[in-house]
Amino acid sequence: MYRVKDLFEQHGVRLELELVAGSSGLHRPILVPQANRPGISLSGYLKGYGNKRILIFGRIEFHYLKGLDAKTRKARLKALLSPQTPAVIVARKHKPPKELVDLCEEKGIPLLRAGLSTMNLLSKLTLLLSEEFAPSVDCHGTLVEVFGIGVLIQGESSVGKSEAALGLIERGHRLISDDIVRVKKKEANFLEGKGIALTRHLMEIRGIGIINVANLYGAVCVRESKSIDIIVRLEEWDDAKYYDRVGIEEKTEVILEIHVPFHVLPVKPGRDVVLLLETIALNHRLKLLGYHSAKEFQSKLLDTLSRGETDT
């Protein structure tokens, strides 16, 4: 559950927040990732008013309230502040009217002041809340950036995920997270992966132990987050299993209702897994540019067969 206290502690500096009143209500949950200005509700028209959103007061609202007598002002503000109201934020460091301060203190609703302009505060707060409320899931694997492509390497324990990622880092690619990847669904309908704070920039290599990639290879070899563009599952080579040799079929795996291109990469002695992962990433970039090698080969093959030609 995301609370006003979490917003204040995590983003208070960015939003230039300071607590004015209602400190007893910092534990209040933020139920919806939205904030709004009271608008016409200040006139007493409350039909359709969203009382579960964070309220933002700006210069226009205070000019309107200033024109009301004290009794009416208090009645209008009291009608706006419901038990579900998470918090009230005053923009531009305006001094809130005494009635608002008293009501927030009485109802235990945190009253905060921000240094940002009203519209700037509203847009930034909306983005932050959308980020915090985005659907997320933790995945087992190693996320690396290869030629600008986010590659999530998965597979059974000890198959060589971390070793493959280490080989990629040695070639100048970047690590996002090892072992646990926190995946979030972004509003633009893509997945973003990042590591958890405890293991950020760290890798576990069997026989060596925990290593800090940023310290060993430099800050240029790590990155905080990256979109997940493809998933590659490493598995032990099985002679009895058929592996795709052409690549016509486009496989995907679903994470948080989003289909992500998926590849199975069999591993056995003699195969350069690092080189193969680089090739998969480069081939994916070509597909994004509209060039599909396997489909082009199939088209040429069908054209050759239709003309009855054979290579000599």
N, C-alpha and C positions, 0 to 999 in steps of 0.2 A: 504494500500500500504506500503510495506516494503522498507525503504530508507537506504542509506549509513549511515546517521546520527543514525538510530536505531541500526545498526550493531555496530557502533563505541561506542555508549553509553552503549549498553547492554552487548557486548562481548569484548570491547576494552581491559579490564584488562586481561581476559583469553587469548587473542591472543597477548597481549603485544604490542598494537598498539599505534602509535603516528602520529599526522598529520604533514606532511611536506609541502604540497602545495595544492592548489585547494579547499580552505575552502568554497568558494562560491558555490561549487557543492555538499555539504553534503546532500542537499535535493534530490539529484538524486535517482530515484527509482531503486531497484534491480529487474529486470524483470524475471530472471531465477535463480533457486537455484543452480548455478554451478559456479565454478571458474576454470581457466586453465592457463597454462604457454604458452607463445607465440610460443615456439618451432620453427618449420620451417617457420612460418609467419615472423620471423625476417629477413629471407633471401629475403623477398619480395613476396613469394608465398602465396597469400591470399585466394585461392580457398578453400571453406569450413571453413573459419575462423569464429569462433563464436564471433561476436563483441558485444554481449549483456551480456557477462560474465565478472566477475571480473578478471582482469589480475594479475598474480603473477610473479614477477621477482626474480630469484635466482642467485646464483653464476655463473652458466653456461651461463645464458643470458648476464650477465654483462661482462664476459670474451669475449664473442662473440662481443658485442657492442664496447668493448675497442679496438678491432682490426680493426674497421672501422674508416674512416675519419669523421670529424665532420659533414660535409654536408650529407654524406650517412646515418650516424647514425640518424640525425634529420629526414631525409626523411622516413626511416624505422619506426621510432617511431610514426611519424605523421600518417602514413598509418594504424597503429594499433589502434590508439586512435580515435574511432568514436563517434558521438553524443550519441550513445546508451551505450557506455562503462560506467558502474556504477562507478568503482574505479580501482586504481592500487595499489597493495600492494607489497612492497619490503621486502623480507625475510632476516633474520639474521642481521637486522639493517645495511645492506649495505648502503653506501652512493650512492644515485641515481645520474646518470650523469646529468650535467646541462641542457642538451637538454630535458630530461624527465621532470625535474622540471619546466622548462619554458613552455613546451607544456601543462602540466597539469594545470598550473596557467592560461595560456591563454585560454584553452578550458573549464575551470571550472570543471575539473575532479579531485576528491580527490585523493591525493597521500599519502599513508600511509606507515609507516615502522613497521615491526613486529620483535619481538625478537626470534621467532621460526625458526627452519630450514625449508627449502622450502617444503619438503614432509610432515613434521609434520603440517605446516601451511595449506597446501592444504587439507589434510585429515580432520583436525579439522574444517576448514571453510566449507567444503562440508557437514559435519555432522550438523553443526549449521544451515546452510541454509536449509537443508532438513527438520530439525525440525521446522524452522520458516514457511516454505511453506507447511507443511503437512496439508491436509484437516482437518477442525475442525468444531465442532458444539456444542452449549450449550444445555444441557439437564436439565430438572427439575427432581430433585430426590436427594437421599443421597447415597454417595459412601462410602462403608466401606470394610475393609479387614478382612475376617473371615477365620481363619485357612489357610491363604495364598491365599485365593480365593477373587478376587475383585467382590463384590456384589453391584450392582446398585439397590437400593430400590426406586421404583416409586409408584405412586398412587395419587388419588384425594387429594385435600387439606383437612387437619385435619383427615386423615385416620390413622395416627400414624407412619409415616415414621421416623420422628426425634426421637420419643419416643422409637421405635424399635432399632434405631441406638444407642441411649443412653444406652439401656439395653445391647447391644453387647459390647459397650465400657466398661461398668461396669464389664463384664466378661473377659476383657483383650484383646479384639479385637481393631482394629484401625480405626480411622476416616480419610478419605481423604477429603471429601467435603460434606457440607450440603446445601440443597436448589438448588444451581446451580453447575452443574458439566461440566467443559469444556473438551470435548472429542476430541482427536486427533487420526487420523489414522496413524499408524507407518508403516515404510517400510517393516517390518517383517510381515505385514498383520494382525496386532492386534490393538485393541483400547486401548488407555491410557487415564485415566481420572484424572483430578486435579481440585483444587478449584481456584477461582479467588482471587487475592491478598486482596481485600477488606474484604472478609468473611473467610479467611483462619483460620482454627482451631475454628471457631465460629459455634454455633448451636442456633436455635431459638426454644424454648420450650414454647408452649402456657401455660399461667398461671405463668410462671417463667420469661421469657424474653430471652435475649441473654446471653449465657454462653460461656466461653473460655475453651474448652476441654483440651488443653495443660496445662493450669494453674490449672484446677481442678483435672485432673487425671495423669498429668505428660507427658513429651515429648514422652514417649514410646507409648502413646495411639493415636498418630497422625502420619500421613505420608503425604508427599507432593504429590505423584502420585502413581497410581496403574493401572495395566491392568484391563479392564472390562471383567470378565470371564462369569458372568451370570447376568441376569436381573430378579428381582422379583417384580411383581406388586401386591401391597396390595389393596384389595377391600372389601367393606362391604359384609358380608355373605348374599347371596340371596337364599332362600329356593327353588325358582322356577328354579334356574340355576343348570345345571349338572357340577360337578367338577370331574376331573379325579381321580380315586381311585387306579389305577394300575401304571401309568407312562410309558406305552409303547411308546406312541406318543412323539416324540421329537419336541418341539415347539421352534421356534427361532424368534427373532426380528432383523430387519435390521437397522443398524446404519452405515452411511458412506459406504454403499455397503458391509458391513461385517455382517454375520449372527451370532448372539449371543444367546446362550441357554436362554430360557425364561420360567418363571413359574408364574402362578397366584396363590396367596395365600389369600384365604378368611379369613376375620377377624371377630371375634365375641367374646363376653365375655366368658372367660373360656379357650380360646386358648392361649397357650404360644407362642407368635409370635417370640420372641427371640430364643427360643429352636428350633422352626421350621426353622428359617433362618440358624441356625447352622447346622441343619440336611441337609438342601438343599446344603449348602457349602460342607459338608463332603461327601454327596452322589455324588456331582459333581467331587470331588477328586477321588472317587472310579471309576467313569466312565472314567476319564483320565488314570487310571491305567488298564483299560480294563475290569472292573467288573461292570456289569449292573444288578442290583437286579431284576428289573421288567422283563427284558428279560430272566434272568435265571429262574424266576418263571414261565413265559410263556412256556419255553422249558420243564420244569418239568411237567407242567400241560398237555401239548400236548403229552408228552411221557406216562404219566399215562393214559390218555384217549385212546391212541392208543393200550395200552395193556389191556384195559377194566378193569382197577383196580379202586377201590374206597376206601377211608379211612373209617375205622370202629371205 
